[in-house]
Amino acid sequence: MPFLFMRCEEKRRARARFSGDTVTYADALTLVETQAASGAWTYPLLVDLTHAATGITPAEIHQLARRVEALSRHERRGPVCIVAPQPVAFGMSRMYQTLTDGVMTLAVVHDEHEAEAWLGAQAIP
């Protein structure tokens, strides 16, 4: 698995750090399913793409957004902030943000400090 998923019960936060490999649709879907299955669906989530390239296509971004929408019918997903310093990852993440507008609150930023500040300002249910 090309990402590390961590969840902190005390802070009610989750983090996923991708590294080394190219992030595929299967990887992104696995992260979504892992967050849902772990009981952390409503937790604020920081997704760090700093050390990974993206290989997800626009069609796959649409599929991922539909899966998140389906999972969110039962319980709204917590806020998500994606750290994407590379232009392609940033652009694909922005597309995902647009497609999930109204389903979840999502931000795309260039560094972890921005992500932490943004997540810290979000209301936690």
N, C-alpha and C positions, 0 to 999 in steps of 0.2 A: 504494500500500500504506500503510495507516494506522499501521504500526508500524516501528520500527527494530530490527533484530536484530543483535546484536554477540556475537562469540564470542572469547574470549581463550585461546589455546592454552597460554600460559605459566602462567596461573592455573587452567586447566581450568574456566572459568566461562562462562556465557552470560547475556545480558540482552536483554529485549525491552521497548521503551518505546512504548506506544500514546499518541497525542496527537491532539487536535483533533476527530476524528470519533467517531461512535458505533461501538463494537466490535460486530461482527456475528459470527454463527456462522462465516461464510466466513473472516473475519479470524482467528478463534481457530483454526480448522482449518488455515489457511495457516501460522500460527505453529508448530503441532504438526508439520506436514509439513516445514517449513523446518528446525526443530531436528533432526528425524530425518535429513533428507537431508544436512545439513551435517556430520554425524559428531559432533554435540554432544549426542546423546540421553542419554548418561550424565552429562553435566556438570550441576552445580547451575545452576538457572535462576532469575533474578529477573524477574518479569513486573510491570511498572509500569503501573497503570491510573489513576494520580493525575490525569492531564489528559485523561481520556476517559470518556465515558458508556458504559453497556452496553445493547445491544439484543438480547442473547441470551435466548431463551426457556428455560423449564425443560426442554422436550422436546429442545431443541438441546444443552443441557448434558448430557443423557443420551446423545445421539449422540456428542458429543465424548469423553465418558468411555469409550464403547465403542471409539472409534477409538484412544485411548491404550492401552486394554487390549490391543487387537490388535497394536499396534506393540511393546508391552512383552512379548509372548510370546517374542520372540527375544532381547531385551536389556532389562533393567530400566531404566526411566527414572530419571535422576538426581533429586535433591530439587528441588522447585519451591516458590518462595515468591511469592505474589501480593500486591502492595501495592494495596489497594483502600480508600481513605479514604471513598468515597461509600457510603451505606447499601445501595443496590441492587446495586452491583458487589460489595460485601462479602458480601451474602447469596447472590448467585449463585455467587460463588467458594467459599463454604462448602458449597453444594450440590455443586459439582464436587469439593471435598475429600472429602465423604462418599461420593460415587459412585466415587471412585478409591482409596478406602482399600484397602490390600492390593495395589494395583497400583503405587503410587508413594507417596513421602513428600511431603506437601504441607502448607504452612502459609499462612494468610491473615492479613495484618497491616495496620495502618493507615498505617505510614510506612516509608520506605526504611531508616532506621537499624535498626528492628526486623528488617527483612528481611535486611540484611547480617549482623546478629548471629546470626539463626537459621541462615542458610546457612553461616556460618562454623563453626557448631557441628555441622554434619552431616558424617558420614563420607563420604569420596569414594573410590569404588572404584579 
